[in-house]
Amino acid sequence: MKKLISIVAPMYNEEKLVHEYCEETLKMTEKLAEKYDFEIVLVNDGSRDNTYALMLEEQQKHPKEITTICLSRNFGLEGAVNAGIKKAQGDAVVVMDADLQDPPALIPEMISKWENGADIVVGSRIKRSNDNFFKKAGASFYYKVLDILSGKLKLEKSAANFRLLSRRALNQVLDLPEVNSVFRVVVPFVGMKTDIIEYDRDKRYAGKTKYNLKSMIPYALDSITGISIEPLRKIAYILPLIFIVFLIGIIGTLVGDAGWKPACFAIAMISVLCGFIMIGLCVVAEYVAQIMMEVKGRPISIIYEYHACENITSRRADDEIC
């Protein structure tokens, strides 16, 4: 029996690119059809347009390769990825964005590295020439902060969700007990042999990106607080600064001229101290919020409909016969 490769692609309000994504991905699978079976897992993350209807149409056209999943509502990127990898049956599983900024043409190279012993193959973006200044600057700052706070955990630079995982690596990810997980953080956590493929990130094929400031900030906070306890430890680094500011305030009070200058300086000193305290409280609050999410134990997503492709159903039938 051929090895099975699953390709997970979450979609949210992406009716303009469903057909194009499937067409480009199927072109890639045709080149490897003699050696591998493929399962393209399309995950509808509570879309409000015709995305899911178009997914079902593509499944009818290509019943052998396309699996569809519909979530009960919009759970966000992580919920959609989690649903896809839970249902994926492949010996290796690729997770990618469906906007074609992650090129399906790179998947054969990922598979080759997996066949040569890598448990995880990461797509690392060399250039983001099609992103605006705000997005590039924000991404650069985000990855630098993650790198500083990651402790012993080493993250691949400029790497998002475009990754291939062996079944062994994926099972380790799925066995992690946390609820509010971030895929690009938990994959490096499991370790294992990792290889990297560098590529130029292309422009979006159609539609508008869903990564606006409103969605990026909570995602970044989930990543940072989910990666390690380093932010809590680094609060202690503020203490020497507070002590220095306190000494400056005392010296200014003792040697300064009488009048309004000492009072203004004291107010400024108090403001700085309060600012430091608030920063520390905000960091602690983020961790308390993470604890609340984990204690609740709610699923990261809920699957409403699931239609497996024929490559999966035929394998299940073979297993039952065996």
Sequence and secondary structure as in RCSB ss.txt:
>XXXX:A:sequence
MKKLISIVAPMYNEEKLVHEYCEETLKMTEKLAEKYDFEIVLVNDGSRDNTYALMLEEQQKHPKEITTICLSRNF
GLEGAVNAGIKKAQGDAVVVMDADLQDPPALIPEMISKWENGADIVVGSRIKRSNDNFFKKAGASFYYKVLDILS
GKLKLEKSAANFRLLSRRALNQVLDLPEVNSVFRVVVPFVGMKTDIIEYDRDKRYAGKTKYNLKSMIPYALDSIT
GISIEPLRKIAYILPLIFIVFLIGIIGTLVGDAGWKPACFAIAMISVLCGFIMIGLCVVAEYVAQIMMEVKGRPI
SIIYEYHACENITSRRADDEIC
>XXXX:A:secstr
  EEEEEEEEESS TTTHHHHHHHHHHHHHHTTTTEEEEEEEEE S SSSHHHHHHHHHHH TTTEEEEEESS  
 HHHHHHHHHHH   SEEEE  SSSSS GGGHHHHHHHHHTT SEEEEEEEE TTS HHHHHHHHHHHHHHHHH 
TT    TTEEEEEEEEHHHHHHHHH   SS  HHHHHHHH   EEEEEEE    SSS  S  HHHHHHHHHHHHH
HH SHHHHHGGGHHHHHHHHHHHHHHHHHHS SSHHHHHHHHHHHHHHHHHHHHHHHHHHHHHHHHHHHHHT  S
  EEEEE  HHHHHHHHHHHH 
